[in-house]
Amino acid sequence: METMQGKVVLVTGAAAGIGLACAEAFACAGAVVVMADIHEPVDQAARLVQAGYAAVPYCCDVSDTRAVEAMVEWIVATYGRLDAAHNNAGIQTPQRPMAEITDEEFDRTVAVDLKGVWNCMRYEIRQMLKQGGGAIVNTSSQGGVTGFPGQAAYIACKHAVIGLTRTAAIDYAARGIRINAVCPGVIRTPMADELLRRNPALEQELVRDIPAGRMGRPEEIAHAVLWLCSSEASFVDGHALLVDGAFSIH
């Protein structure tokens, strides 16, 4: 893997799970990592700094357009550029049939899982156009290419993230900006743990349907994201990379 030495990288949803693993991977590869989350991940960034890496916490609600604009402006004012971004922040709706999801639950899911990605991409792209290029990876899901019972709002957003990724990739491919999506399968994260806590029988059902026979690990997604942002993936653009233990083709 080519080093990310000297690169400036933004990771949203970086306080835990996939986002934290990705921030750690970028930092270990030599990047300066801005770790953004709705609750400022001070302790997580401090651990990386203590280990000798460059990481800084930042508090941002990605559903707030002005807050995202201010975040990108701060990154550029502080570090001079933004080379790569992993738009990972997301939430899940309570698990129940579509017609039982409330307007408030639907609106909040769309605000974070879709508009949050939209907000981040818009300001990341504007900066990358100014500096002559960059790489963006959006977190979709295996649910972005399949369905899942009781998660209609979440699944709708993850499908939309893939469409947004593909369209933006076409818009900016000739201008030096590569935009891809990563589609994690069932990964052992705090979000997954909460889902399993509410439905303990679900883990056995999920693993049964994963040909690999196990849940994935956050670092396995981080390796994919790091590759997509590196020059090793220089001709990979507009792609939705499934990292799901063959679940979606089962």
C-alpha positions, -999 to 999 in steps of 0.1 A, spaced: 0 0 0 14 34 -9 19 56 20 -4 85 27 25 105 41 18 143 39 -19 138 29 -47 155 48 -77 132 53 -112 138 68 -131 109 83 -166 115 96 -183 92 121 -148 86 135 -156 81 171 -162 44 169 -166 13 146 -157 16 109 -149 53 111 -125 49 140 -108 19 122 -104 40 91 -90 70 109 -64 47 125 -55 32 91 -50 66 75 -29 78 105 -8 47 104 -2 52 67 12 87 74 -18 110 69 -29 139 91 -64 127 100 -92 150 110 -116 128 131 -151 142 129 -181 131 149 -212 146 164 -195 141 197 -159 153 194 -137 121 196 -111 136 218 -100 104 235 -97 85 203 -76 111 186 -54 114 217 -46 77 216 -34 81 181 -13 111 189 2 93 219 12 65 195 31 90 174 5 97 147 -11 129 135 -48 131 144 -71 158 155 -107 156 168 -135 178 154 -171 181 165 -196 183 136 -232 173 128 -230 163 92 -267 170 87 -260 207 94 -249 223 61 -233 253 76 -214 232 101 -200 210 74 -189 241 54 -172 255 85 -154 222 91 -139 220 56 -129 257 58 -112 250 91 -93 220 77 -80 241 48 -72 271 70 -53 248 93 -36 223 69 -38 241 36 -56 213 17 -78 183 18 -65 153 -1 -91 126 8 -123 121 27 -143 92 40 -179 102 45 -189 76 70 -212 91 96 -245 74 98 -274 62 119 -300 34 118 -337 36 122 -355 15 148 -361 -20 133 -397 -22 124 -418 -24 92 -418 5 68 -453 18 75 -445 20 113 -415 43 109 -424 78 120 -419 109 100 -394 121 126 -374 88 123 -374 89 85 -364 126 84 -335 121 108 -322 91 90 -323 110 56 -307 140 72 -277 121 85 -273 91 61 -280 109 28 -280 147 33 -249 143 55 -230 126 27 -244 152 2 -232 181 25 -197 167 29 -192 159 -7 -203 193 -18 -177 212 2 -150 185 -2 -154 186 -40 -153 224 -40 -120 224 -22 -105 195 -43 -114 214 -75 -94 244 -62 -63 222 -54 -65 200 -86 -79 167 -73 -86 143 -45 -103 111 -35 -136 106 -17 -151 74 -3 -187 73 9 -200 46 32 -230 28 17 -238 -7 28 -245 -42 15 -280 -28 21 -273 -4 -7 -276 -33 -32 -301 -55 -13 -330 -51 11 -332 -58 48 -364 -62 69 -374 -34 92 -348 -9 79 -367 8 50 -354 44 57 -318 33 62 -318 10 32 -333 37 10 -306 61 20 -278 36 14 -292 29 -21 -292 67 -27 -256 71 -16 -245 47 -43 -265 67 -69 -250 99 -56 -215 84 -57 -218 72 -93 -232 104 -106 -207 127 -89 -179 104 -101 -190 111 -137 -193 148 -130 -157 151 -117 -137 122 -132 -120 145 -157 -111 170 -131 -89 148 -109 -115 138 -82 -122 101 -78 -154 92 -59 -162 57 -48 -184 40 -22 -176 11 2 -205 -13 10 -198 -30 43 -216 -62 52 -224 -72 88 -195 -57 107 -189 -60 144 -194 -23 154 -212 -6 183 -241 1 159 -243 -36 151 -240 -45 187 -270 -23 195 -290 -39 168 -281 -73 181 -289 -63 217 -324 -54 206 -327 -88 188 -303 -114 202 -315 -140 177 -304 -119 148 -267 -126 150 -272 -163 143 -295 -155 114 -271 -131 99 -240 -153 102 -260 -182 87 -266 -161 56 -229 -150 52 -210 -175 31 -178 -165 49 -194 -178 81 -187 -148 103 -192 -111 108 -166 -87 95 -142 -66 114 -139 -28 111 -103 -29 101 -113 -50 70 -134 -21 58 -106 3 67 -82 -16 44 -106 -12 15 -112 25 22 -75 32 24 -69 15 -9 -97 33 -26 -82 67 -15 -47 58 -26 -30 61 -60 -30 23 -61 -67 27 -71 -61 55 -96 -84 41 -122 -112 31 -98 -139 56 -100 -177 55 -94 -174 20 -79 -194 6 -50 -171 -19 -34 -188 -47 -15 -169 -60 15 -195 -84 29 -181 -120 30 -201 -128 -2 -235 -121 15 -249 -101 -14 -242 -128 -40 -255 -156 -18 
